[in-house]
């Protein structure tokens, strides 16, 4: 079992920045990958950024050059630094992980609202 707890969401003006954090606890040693997803109002959930233990991070085209995903293994935490935010980045952001290459876990989500 893995528990994921997000924090750092909020209201920001367009052009601003936010940093989301996702703290993992439980059986963390078998986590293969972690990611951030988001679900804009009335739309489907979509992948924003993915990080594994080996490969370079992957990003959705819509956030490349603006968002950065990183992982602090000592703190069991993954971050999403979001710069140059746009109103279309408004969404509930979810933390996700792949455990033992078979099971997936989700956080409860954190709201990000970007005003124009």
HELIX and SHEET records of a PDB file:
HELIX    1   1 UNK A   28  UNK A   30  5                                   3    
HELIX    2   2 UNK A   87  UNK A   89  5                                   3    
SHEET    1   A 4 UNK A   2  UNK A   7  0                                        
SHEET    2   A 4 UNK A  18  UNK A  26 -1                                        
SHEET    3   A 4 UNK A  77  UNK A  82 -1                                        
SHEET    4   A 4 UNK A  67  UNK A  72 -1                                        
SHEET    1   B 6 UNK A  10  UNK A  13  0                                        
SHEET    2   B 6 UNK A 110  UNK A 115  1                                        
SHEET    3   B 6 UNK A  91  UNK A  99 -1                                        
SHEET    4   B 6 UNK A  31  UNK A  39 -1                                        
SHEET    5   B 6 UNK A  45  UNK A  52 -1                                        
SHEET    6   B 6 UNK A  58  UNK A  59 -1                                        
SHEET    1   C 4 UNK A  10  UNK A  13  0                                        
SHEET    2   C 4 UNK A 110  UNK A 115  1                                        
SHEET    3   C 4 UNK A  91  UNK A  99 -1                                        
SHEET    4   C 4 UNK A 103  UNK A 106 -1                                        
END                                                                             
